[in-house]
Amino acid sequence: MSLHVVVGAGSVGGAAARLLAERGEEVRLISRRGVGPDRPGIVRIAADATDAARLTELAAEAVALYNCVNPPYHRWPVDWPPLATAFLTASERTGAVLATVGNLYGYGPVAGPMTESMPLAATGVKGRVRAAMWTDALDAHRAGRLRATEVRGSDYLGAGAQTPFTVMVLPRVLAGKRAAIAADLDAPHSWTYVRDVARTLIAAATDQQAWGRPWHVPSAPPVSVRELAARAAQLAGAPTPRLTRMPYPALWLGGLTNPLARELRETAYQFDRPFQLDSTAAREMFDIEPTPLDEALRETIAALRATPAPIAG
């Protein structure tokens, strides 16, 4: 039994902690409020992950330190730098492998399926923040100061997933109401299941051949927003979805009063064209196959129905 320190008790951090505990590992799950799965093998601890000294203390003797933190979307430029610095410091001081949950923002707008060999060419603020985090970790890895890896997925499905589809579309589809999203409704789009993110993260952290590079989370074949909504409605026994493409000016105006809408302006390109993830490398390296889309949707639907949010209109 080895010690694993998971920081962030959200959808991915919670899933990673559960998977590790199921395997008989010792898990410290760190969050500001000390929340997360309450089960044998997981010790929940309240701590500030920007405190490098405290994070180092908690990660002492750990084989891996997992960065599953997810700061508020509009605060990434402010919140991520001190967090990233603390993780680098703790990993370097303890020798724990630093395994980070990344995303696809760092690539910026691309043509064709994304692979890990593509340059980090983001021009937006959030994309540059994420690109800098990985660049700093990789530089430290190559310098021999620590060991690092990163896993990247597309828009999440599963319990706790917070994406334009799960927040703006799916709740209204389940309620039989019209849904609007600033997206090409028929463009193929990759979707990543939260538990598959956790599976890949643990595999990359515990295999020394995986260190020193990023990995794309094995994800189901791309489907459009329209196809995904239709399948979700079928699984949920809901009416045929009524979807509307929100024009970009409407998204821009919404951003004047809504912080989430304002931040979505930068990444609108991810939904106005094909957005496809190539996860061949991780599937072959770790022998991980993506969870079927129907299974991911069923979990997402069940979670939304268990804790429904108010729906206007």
C-alpha positions as CSV (number, residue, x, y, z in Angstrom):
1,M,0.0,0.0,0.0
2,S,1.4,3.4,-1.1
3,L,0.4,6.9,-0.1
4,H,-1.3,9.0,-2.8
5,V,-2.2,12.7,-2.2
6,V,-5.1,14.0,-4.3
7,V,-5.7,17.8,-4.2
8,G,-9.2,18.9,-5.2
9,A,-12.4,17.1,-4.2
10,G,-14.4,17.8,-7.3
11,S,-15.6,15.4,-9.9
12,V,-12.2,14.2,-11.0
13,G,-10.4,14.4,-7.6
14,G,-13.2,12.5,-6.0
15,A,-13.2,9.8,-8.7
16,A,-9.4,9.5,-8.4
17,A,-9.6,9.1,-4.7
18,R,-12.3,6.4,-4.9
19,L,-10.4,4.5,-7.5
20,L,-7.2,4.5,-5.5
21,A,-9.0,3.5,-2.3
22,E,-10.6,0.6,-4.2
23,R,-7.2,-0.6,-5.2
24,G,-6.1,-0.7,-1.5
25,E,-4.0,2.5,-1.6
26,E,-3.7,5.0,1.2
27,V,-5.3,8.3,0.0
28,R,-5.1,11.8,1.4
29,L,-7.8,14.0,-0.2
30,I,-7.1,17.7,0.2
31,S,-9.5,20.5,-0.3
32,R,-10.2,23.8,1.3
33,R,-13.2,22.5,3.3
34,G,-12.0,18.9,3.8
35,V,-14.9,17.4,1.7
36,G,-15.0,14.4,-0.7
37,P,-15.9,10.7,-0.6
38,D,-16.4,9.4,2.9
39,R,-15.1,5.8,2.7
40,P,-12.4,3.6,4.1
41,G,-8.9,4.3,2.7
42,I,-9.6,8.1,2.2
43,V,-8.5,10.6,4.7
44,R,-10.1,14.0,4.0
45,I,-8.0,17.0,5.0
46,A,-8.8,20.8,4.9
47,A,-5.9,22.8,3.6
48,D,-4.9,25.6,1.4
49,A,-3.1,24.2,-1.6
50,T,-1.3,27.5,-2.3
51,D,0.6,27.0,0.9
52,A,3.7,25.2,-0.4
53,A,5.0,24.3,3.0
54,R,1.7,22.7,4.1
55,L,1.4,20.9,0.8
56,T,4.9,19.6,1.1
57,E,4.1,18.4,4.6
58,L,1.0,16.5,3.4
59,A,2.8,15.0,0.4
60,A,5.8,13.7,2.4
61,E,6.4,10.0,1.7
62,A,3.7,10.1,-1.1
63,V,4.4,8.3,-4.4
64,A,2.3,10.7,-6.3
65,L,0.7,14.2,-5.9
66,Y,-2.4,14.7,-8.1
67,N,-3.4,18.2,-9.1
68,C,-7.2,18.0,-9.6
69,V,-7.9,21.5,-8.5
70,N,-10.4,23.6,-10.4
71,P,-10.5,27.3,-9.5
72,P,-13.4,29.5,-10.5
73,Y,-13.4,29.9,-14.2
74,H,-13.1,33.7,-14.2
75,R,-10.2,33.6,-11.7
76,W,-7.8,31.3,-13.5
77,P,-5.2,34.1,-14.2
78,V,-5.2,35.0,-10.5
79,D,-5.6,31.6,-8.8
80,W,-3.6,29.2,-11.0
81,P,-0.1,30.7,-10.7
82,P,0.3,30.4,-6.9
83,L,-1.3,26.9,-7.0
84,A,1.0,25.7,-9.8
85,T,4.0,27.1,-8.0
86,A,3.0,25.3,-4.8
87,F,2.6,22.0,-6.6
88,L,6.0,22.3,-8.3
89,T,7.6,23.1,-4.9
90,A,5.9,20.2,-3.1
91,S,6.8,17.7,-5.8
92,E,10.4,18.8,-5.9
93,R,10.8,18.7,-2.1
94,T,9.1,15.3,-1.6
95,G,9.9,13.4,-4.8
96,A,6.3,12.6,-5.4
97,V,5.3,12.4,-9.1
98,L,3.3,15.4,-10.1
99,A,0.3,14.3,-12.1
100,T,-1.9,17.2,-13.3
101,V,-5.4,17.2,-14.8
102,G,-5.1,19.6,-17.7
103,N,-7.3,20.4,-20.7
104,L,-7.2,21.3,-24.4
105,Y,-7.2,25.1,-24.0
106,G,-3.4,25.3,-24.4
107,Y,-3.6,24.2,-28.1
108,G,-5.8,27.2,-29.1
109,P,-7.9,26.9,-32.2
110,V,-6.8,23.9,-34.3
111,A,-7.7,22.2,-37.6
112,G,-8.2,18.5,-37.4
113,P,-8.0,16.1,-34.4
114,M,-5.8,17.1,-31.6
115,T,-2.7,15.0,-30.6
116,E,-0.2,15.5,-27.8
117,S,2.5,16.5,-30.3
118,M,0.7,19.7,-31.3
119,P,2.3,22.9,-30.1
120,L,0.7,24.9,-27.3
121,A,-0.3,27.9,-29.3
122,A,-3.1,29.4,-27.3
123,T,-3.8,33.1,-27.7
124,G,-6.5,33.4,-25.0
125,V,-5.8,34.2,-21.4
126,K,-7.0,30.9,-20.0
127,G,-5.2,28.9,-22.7
128,R,-1.9,30.7,-22.0
129,V,-2.3,30.0,-18.3
130,R,-2.7,26.3,-18.8
131,A,0.1,26.2,-21.4
132,A,2.5,28.0,-19.0
133,M,1.7,25.5,-16.2
134,W,2.7,22.5,-18.3
135,T,5.7,24.3,-19.8
136,D,7.0,25.0,-16.3
137,A,6.4,21.5,-15.1
138,L,8.1,20.0,-18.2
139,D,11.1,22.3,-17.8
140,A,11.5,21.2,-14.2
141,H,11.1,17.5,-15.2
142,R,13.7,17.8,-17.9
143,A,16.0,19.6,-15.4
144,G,15.7,16.6,-13.1
145,R,14.2,18.6,-10.3
146,L,10.9,16.5,-10.3
147,R,8.9,14.0,-12.3
148,A,5.8,15.2,-14.0
149,T,3.0,14.2,-16.3
150,E,-0.4,15.7,-17.4
151,V,-3.6,14.2,-18.7
152,R,-6.0,16.2,-21.0
153,G,-9.6,15.6,-21.8
154,S,-12.4,17.4,-23.7
155,D,-15.7,18.5,-22.3
156,Y,-16.7,16.3,-19.4
157,L,-19.6,14.0,-18.9
158,G,-20.4,12.3,-15.6
159,A,-21.5,13.2,-12.1
160,G,-20.4,16.8,-11.2
161,A,-19.4,17.7,-14.8
162,Q,-19.6,21.4,-15.4
163,T,-19.5,22.2,-19.1
164,P,-21.7,24.2,-21.5
165,F,-23.6,21.0,-22.4
166,T,-24.2,19.8,-18.9
167,V,-25.0,23.3,-17.6
168,M,-26.8,25.0,-20.5
169,V,-28.3,22.1,-22.5
170,L,-28.9,18.9,-20.7
171,P,-31.0,20.2,-17.8
172,R,-33.4,21.9,-20.2
173,V,-33.6,18.8,-22.4
174,L,-34.5,16.7,-19.4
175,A,-37.2,19.3,-18.5
176,G,-38.6,19.2,-22.0
177,K,-37.7,22.8,-22.6
178,R,-35.9,24.5,-25.5
179,A,-32.1,24.8,-25.0
180,A,-29.8,27.4,-26.5
181,I,-26.0,27.1,-26.8
182,A,-23.4,29.1,-28.8
183,A,-22.4,26.1,-30.9
184,D,-22.6,24.5,-34.3
185,L,-25.1,21.9,-33.3
186,D,-23.9,19.4,-35.9
187,A,-20.2,19.7,-35.6
188,P,-18.5,16.5,-34.3
189,H,-17.2,17.1,-30.7
190,S,-15.3,14.9,-28.3
191,W,-16.7,14.2,-24.9
192,T,-14.6,12.8,-22.0
193,Y,-16.0,10.8,-19.1
194,V,-14.9,11.9,-15.6
195,R,-14.0,8.4,-14.4
196,D,-11.9,7.9,-17.5
197,V,-9.9,11.0,-16.6
198,A,-9.3,9.6,-13.2
199,R,-8.2,6.2,-14.6
200,T,-5.8,7.8,-17.0
201,L,-4.4,10.2,-14.4
202,I,-3.6,7.3,-12.0
203,A,-2.1,5.2,-14.8
204,A,0.2,8.1,-15.9
205,A,1.2,8.9,-12.4
206,T,2.2,5.3,-11.6
207,D,4.0,4.3,-14.8
208,Q,7.5,5.8,-15.1
209,Q,7.4,5.4,-18.9
210,A,4.5,7.9,-18.9
211,W,6.4,10.7,-17.1
212,G,7.7,13.7,-19.0
213,R,4.9,14.1,-21.4
214,P,1.1,14.8,-21.7
215,W,-1.6,12.2,-22.4
216,H,-5.0,12.6,-23.9
217,V,-7.7,10.8,-22.0
218,P,-9.3,7.9,-23.9
219,S,-12.6,9.4,-25.1
220,A,-15.6,8.0,-27.1
221,P,-15.9,8.8,-30.8
222,P,-17.0,12.4,-31.4
223,V,-20.7,13.2,-31.7
224,S,-22.4,16.5,-32.2
225,V,-24.3,18.5,-29.6
226,R,-27.5,17.6,-31.4
227,E,-26.7,13.9,-31.4
228,L,-25.7,13.9,-27.7
229,A,-28.8,15.7,-26.7
230,A,-31.0,13.3,-28.7
231,R,-29.3,10.3,-27.1
232,A,-29.6,11.8,-23.6
233,A,-33.3,12.4,-24.2
234,Q,-33.8,8.8,-25.3
235,L,-32.0,7.4,-22.3
236,A,-34.0,9.7,-19.9
237,G,-37.4,9.2,-21.5
238,A,-37.6,12.9,-22.2
239,P,-39.2,14.6,-25.3
240,T,-37.2,15.1,-28.5
241,P,-34.8,17.9,-27.8
242,R,-35.5,21.4,-29.2
243,L,-32.2,23.1,-29.7
244,T,-31.3,26.6,-30.9
245,R,-27.9,27.9,-31.9
246,M,-27.2,31.0,-29.8
247,P,-25.6,33.7,-32.0
248,Y,-22.2,34.9,-30.8
249,P,-23.4,38.5,-30.2
250,A,-25.9,37.1,-27.7
251,L,-23.1,35.3,-25.9
252,W,-21.1,38.5,-25.9
253,L,-24.0,40.5,-24.5
254,G,-24.7,37.9,-21.9
255,G,-21.1,38.2,-20.7
256,L,-21.8,41.8,-19.6
257,T,-23.7,40.5,-16.6
258,N,-22.9,36.8,-16.4
259,P,-19.2,35.8,-15.5
260,L,-19.5,32.3,-17.0
261,A,-20.9,33.7,-20.3
262,R,-18.1,36.3,-20.3
263,E,-15.4,33.6,-19.9
264,L,-17.0,31.4,-22.6
265,R,-16.3,34.1,-25.2
266,E,-12.6,33.1,-25.3
267,T,-13.3,29.4,-25.9
268,A,-16.3,29.8,-28.2
269,Y,-14.1,28.3,-31.0
270,Q,-14.3,24.9,-29.4
271,F,-18.0,24.7,-30.3
272,D,-18.2,26.5,-33.6
273,R,-16.3,23.9,-35.6
274,P,-15.3,20.2,-35.3
275,F,-13.4,19.7,-32.0
276,Q,-11.9,16.3,-31.9
277,L,-9.5,14.6,-29.5
278,D,-7.1,11.8,-30.7
279,S,-6.4,9.6,-27.7
280,T,-4.7,6.8,-29.5
281,A,-1.4,7.1,-27.5
282,A,-3.0,6.7,-24.1
283,R,-5.2,3.9,-25.2
284,E,-2.2,1.9,-26.5
285,M,0.1,2.9,-23.6
286,F,-2.3,2.2,-20.7
287,D,-4.7,-0.3,-22.3
288,I,-7.6,1.9,-21.4
289,E,-10.7,1.9,-23.5
290,P,-13.2,4.8,-23.2
291,T,-16.4,4.2,-21.3
292,P,-19.4,3.9,-23.6
293,L,-21.1,7.2,-24.2
294,D,-24.5,5.8,-23.0
295,E,-22.9,4.9,-19.6
296,A,-21.4,8.3,-19.2
297,L,-24.7,10.0,-20.1
298,R,-26.7,7.8,-17.7
299,E,-24.5,8.9,-14.8
300,T,-24.7,12.5,-15.9
301,I,-28.5,12.4,-16.1
302,A,-28.8,10.6,-12.7
303,A,-26.7,13.2,-11.0
304,L,-28.6,16.1,-12.5
305,R,-31.9,14.5,-11.4
306,A,-30.6,13.9,-7.9
307,T,-29.7,17.6,-7.5
308,P,-31.8,19.5,-10.0
309,A,-31.0,23.2,-10.5
310,P,-33.7,25.8,-11.1
311,I,-34.6,26.2,-14.8
312,A,-36.1,29.5,-16.0
313,G,-38.4,29.8,-19.0
